Amino acid sequence: MARLAGVSRATVSYVLNNTSAVRISEPTRRRVHEAAKELGYVPHAAARSLRAGHSRMVLMPAPTFPVGPLYGQFLSDLQVALGRLDYTVVQYGGAGPYGDEAARAWAELRPVAVLVPGAGLGPKGVTVLKRSGARAVVTLGPESVEGAHALLMDHEAVGHCAGSHLYDRGRRRIGVLVPEEDGLESFSTPRLAGVRHALHGTDATVTALPLGYEEEAAARLAARWRELGLDAVFAYNDEYAMLLMRALHDEGVRIPEDAAVIGADDLMLGRLLRPRLSTVHIELPSGRDLAELVDHAVRDPGAAPETHKVLGATVVHRDSS
Amino acid sequence: MARLAGVSRATVSYVLNNTSAVRISEPTRRRVHEAAKELGYVPHAAARSLRAGHSRMVLMPAPTFPVGPLYGQFLSDLQVALGRLDYTVVQYGGAGPYGDEAARAWAELRPVAVLVPGAGLGPKGVTVLKRSGARAVVTLGPESVEGAHALLMDHEAVGHCAGSHLYDRGRRRIGVLVPEEDGLESFSTPRLAGVRHALHGTDATVTALPLGYEEEAAARLAARWRELGLDAVFAYNDEYAMLLMRALHDEGVRIPEDAAVIGADDLMLGRLLRPRLSTVHIELPSGRDLAELVDHAVRDPGAAPETHKVLGATVVHRDSS
């Protein structure tokens, strides 16, 4: 490359490493860059981050829960927004539950920031990440972790909304679907708790209804509906609501007369059902706001950890409740 | 760390770098590792890959298309399978369309293998990746790229299946929904072409029907249904099929009498619709098979690029067609 650019090897190294200690003229710099391009030279991010002490990499462990359309869109917006701020987002995949071992594996890539969706990272993991050079650790889940910024996603609020709505509609014997699929507990447990809290001290009862996402399971539940004596159900989300509504319909249970149904997520499919599905609209933080928060935290790594509540929940009342 | 382990700094470095040139006793090795653990030492993947010349990182650019449930499950299975083979999967996000510039950015992370979903990577990008140390480049899309292994996903077959099925059911004026959403062209274009190929030389006509994923757009299309004079529609996938079926139903168009409908993807929701939705079941390669192919390619980087057709398509006939 030095020969092609007509300069010394040291000059090539100074230019490509962007060394500021040595003054190099603009034309020389340009000749080196042109030669590098012609030869297909690619800088080594690893070497660069070793020199700089940090990278522009924002590491996100891939979620351990099945990603629905709402959350998928949120992740995608976030990646675009961080990309605009010149960060490279990498999703670190394949690991099991998060923990301190996982944090060590993430730390090996020396990310400048780590954004952890869901639960499981402990204070020890945060320390490992910070000691290895992460300037910001941000969790995105049900509770805050010592030493990390926290964006609290309070899924109790989703259940609370749904429970209050059904109560206000005059329902008193309220079922709550609890998906049996792995990885959804961190959403379903607080949603159930939220319904219980909303109805605490009233004359209403709350019944947990475990359900796998299968037609046969839904049919079995619908067959027991009358003996359960329920008059309403919070169906966890819109997809489970669709599954249950079909089974109740096939069983001759009228919606909303015999059973009021409310979902969550406000997906398109709820508007396509008949009766139209009532739902809890969930407001996630915008990708742009979150990207700015990460950037801010990276620029000021000494700042005290902040906690923000970021999940909004409001009922969209349609015909099924 | 040397002090804690009671050894020289050179010994610490030999042990942590796993240097084979110097013989170090097992107890000493153990003391160093224990001290490292106690001090929260995390090896630097960057430094390690600089020494080793390559990493265990499989890089996948994040897909540029909206990921549906079928593809999402496939990605997740693949990550787990590669994790079992001791690879770290990172999804590189945020970039726009793939191209040689994108390949340079990926190359900076010095992945040992790169797995590219969708189209856009060119032979130049493959060269950049290989020159920077990637032992295997595998594309997962509509066509093969010079120098890379190719897993061909032939979405024409999906359309071909659907078209033949509707023809066999006696339909002759066949509409094909074409989503207007960005990023879906690489699926919708070959699916439409597949229908045309299936019906080429017959007395059937094929009409492309652009449609956005919105209730109002579907209602407008349904309102024109009778003047279009169609008797069947391949609805791109099950979600679009649900949208269109609802609009046709509201317009009084009977399914399948006035319009046979077939979707694709074989999602649960199709079984929940009434009439039950006919669909094209799409068979993607198993995550395990694909992980093994990647591993094989990494171990034998000199092997000639291989091409495999990996997408299977079969009709699941239900009540809507």
Interface residues (C-beta under 8 A of the other chain):
Chain A: G40 V42 P43 H44 A45 A46 A47 R48 S49 L50 A62 P66 V67 G72 S76 Q79 V80 L82 G83 Y87 T88 V89 V90 Q91 Y92 G93 G94 A95 R104 A105 A107 E108 L109 R110 T127 V128 R131 S132 Y213 E215 E239 M242 L243 R246 M268 L269 R271 L272
Chain B: G40 V42 P43 H44 A45 A46 A47 R48 S49 L50 A62 P66 V67 G72 S76 Q79 V80 L82 G83 Y87 T88 V89 V90 Q91 Y92 G93 G94 A95 R104 A105 A107 E108 L109 R110 T127 V128 R131 S132 Y213 E215 E239 M242 L243 R246 M268 L269 R271 L272
